[in-house]
Amino acid sequence: MSIKIYGDPGSGSLRRVTTAAAIMNLDIERINIDLFKGESHTPEFLKLNPHGLTPVLQDGDTVIWEASAINLYLAEKTNAKLLGETPADRLQVLQWMFWAGEQWRVFSTLLFNEWAGATFMDKPKTDAIVELAMTNIRNAARVLDAHLATRNFIVGDALTLADIDIAAPFSQYTRTGAPFEAFPNMLRWQQRLLETVPAWAATRDEVEARMAGVLSPDT
């Protein structure tokens, strides 16, 4: 029985999972859930994730939501080096994954939601939310940019799940206006990932194709 991954190809969170699965050479069954059509809120899908969010993993009787948890499950299942080379590295990987959830991605998600509301629902952006998100992104980016000043990866000398988690907001930042351009070390790190991790570049292209189809459905 194959591992099923439910998600929308335009999702940066799904991108984290499909990138990791590709790096681990895992054969997964992709099941598209169109977020723009509300398919994550059907009664059937809500049985998998009551929050109505993607991605979701289904591996036999095991159901896991939240991309970080899914990637940890897959990495444990395959004993992947994406968890870190040493016990000390693994703790650092977990630290940065938790940091990404608490201090980083959540604010990029707020910006994306404001952009999506204005773009697809003609809902004016809420200035206070945009300001809150931008301020917190800048604060976190200063920490990340300094961390990346003398290193190629977030932890150790190789790609880990920490890199994938932290890179996810780059999936939509040119649309949302996130102020990443002000942080050169961060930009160099992201470009290095695109050039040296084929799966990360491939999933970038998938996100772009999906968003182009949503923004210009008749082309």
Phi, psi and omega in degrees: 000128183281159176279125179264136175236119179263134177176169178262129182300345178272001186272128174294332179288318174298322179303321178301318183286314183292327174297310181298318180298319179295318180297325180275003180057038179270134176272106182247154175260115180276131175237110184287132175238113184279104181294329182287343176257006177076020185290346178277000181244017174286156179304323181294315182289324180296341174290332178278315179220106183296346176281346182069036181237156176239161005276166174225137175256139172230115181234091187065237179274356181271125177236126181227132170242166191086119187300321180296317178296320178299314182294323176296320178298313181295320181292321176295320182297325184253001183054046186283148177288351176298344177281347184116151185282329185229165175303322178295318177298320181299319177297322178293321177300313179296319179303312183288330175294318178293321176301317181300321180288321185276320191248354195230288189295325185303325183281328172293326176295320176301316179297318180297318180297321177294317178297314182296320179298318179289325185282319189252339183239007180053039181256116182302144177295146176270111187303321183294323179291317179299316180296317178301313181296314182296319180298314182289325176297315180298318180298315180291322182296327176299317178295313182295317181298318178294320179298325184271004184297328185233021182218155180266339181226163183295317181230130175066209185245022181210162178298138174224177177299336177297317177300316183295316179299314186285332180283343187306318182297343176294347181297329186230005193294332179290337176276321187274342181084016177304137191279048183290333184298342182279001187232090190296323180295322178294318179295319179296319178299315180295318179295323178298319177299316180298325184276336187245350179240094185306324181295327179291321177293320181295320180287331172301315180295324178294316177300315182296319179296319179296314182292325176298321178292325179288318184285330179228070188296342183266002183252000000 
